């Protein structure tokens, strides 16, 4: 599974529930690897920020999140700030 989002603002974060049946994913911003998003947790955790980025220049940015696991990847929110 792969998600792609076009962003127009300089700040963002992604949040998701973490649990035993959740996947790891890798994130790219403008084609550059950023970090591994870890959705796995021993117990359920709601609305955890998995990735955050600030200080982006004005203009278009492409956020891509790629599931690298065989378990579920579920994003609850992508928050974009001006």
C-alpha positions as CSV (number, residue, x, y, z in Angstrom):
1,X,0.0,0.0,0.0
2,X,1.2,3.5,-0.8
3,X,-0.2,6.9,0.0
4,X,0.9,10.1,-1.8
5,X,-0.1,13.7,-0.8
6,X,0.6,17.0,-2.4
7,X,1.2,19.7,0.3
8,X,1.3,23.4,-0.1
9,X,2.1,24.5,3.5
10,X,5.4,24.6,5.4
11,X,4.5,22.3,8.3
12,X,2.9,18.9,8.7
13,X,2.5,15.8,10.9
14,X,1.0,12.4,10.4
15,X,-0.8,10.5,13.2
16,X,-2.1,7.0,13.5
17,X,-3.1,4.5,16.1
18,X,-0.3,2.1,17.1
19,X,-1.1,-1.5,17.9
20,X,0.2,-5.1,17.6
21,X,-1.5,-5.5,14.2
22,X,-0.1,-2.3,12.6
23,X,2.7,-2.0,10.1
24,X,5.9,-0.1,9.6
25,X,6.1,2.3,6.7
26,X,8.8,4.5,5.2
27,X,8.2,8.2,4.4
28,X,9.6,10.3,1.6
29,X,9.3,14.1,1.2
30,X,10.0,15.5,-2.2
31,X,11.6,12.1,-3.1
32,X,14.0,12.1,-0.2
33,X,13.8,9.4,2.5
34,X,12.7,10.9,5.8
35,X,12.1,8.2,8.4
36,X,10.4,4.9,9.2
37,X,6.9,5.3,10.6
38,X,6.4,2.6,13.3
39,X,2.8,1.7,13.8
40,X,3.6,-1.4,16.0
41,X,3.0,-1.3,19.8
42,X,2.5,-3.9,22.4
43,X,-0.8,-2.2,23.4
44,X,-3.2,0.0,21.6
45,X,-2.2,3.7,21.5
46,X,-4.6,6.2,19.9
47,X,-3.6,9.2,17.7
48,X,0.2,9.0,18.0
49,X,2.3,11.4,15.8
50,X,4.5,9.2,13.7
51,X,6.1,11.8,11.5
52,X,6.4,15.6,11.8
53,X,8.2,18.1,9.6
54,X,8.5,21.9,10.0
55,X,10.4,24.7,8.2
56,X,9.6,23.7,4.7
57,X,9.9,26.4,2.1
58,X,6.8,27.8,0.5
59,X,5.6,25.8,-2.5
60,X,4.5,22.3,-3.4
61,X,5.8,19.3,-1.5
62,X,5.1,15.6,-2.1
63,X,4.7,13.4,0.9
64,X,4.8,9.6,0.1
65,X,4.2,6.9,2.6
66,X,4.9,3.3,1.6
67,X,3.9,0.2,3.7
68,X,7.0,-2.0,4.0
69,X,5.2,-4.7,5.9
70,X,2.4,-7.2,5.3
71,X,0.2,-6.0,8.2
72,X,-2.2,-3.1,8.1
73,X,-1.2,0.5,7.6
74,X,-3.8,3.0,8.7
75,X,-3.2,6.8,9.0
76,X,-5.7,8.6,11.2
77,X,-4.7,12.1,10.1
78,X,-2.3,14.3,8.2
79,X,-2.3,17.7,9.7
80,X,-1.0,20.6,7.6
81,X,-0.2,23.9,9.2
82,X,0.4,27.4,7.7
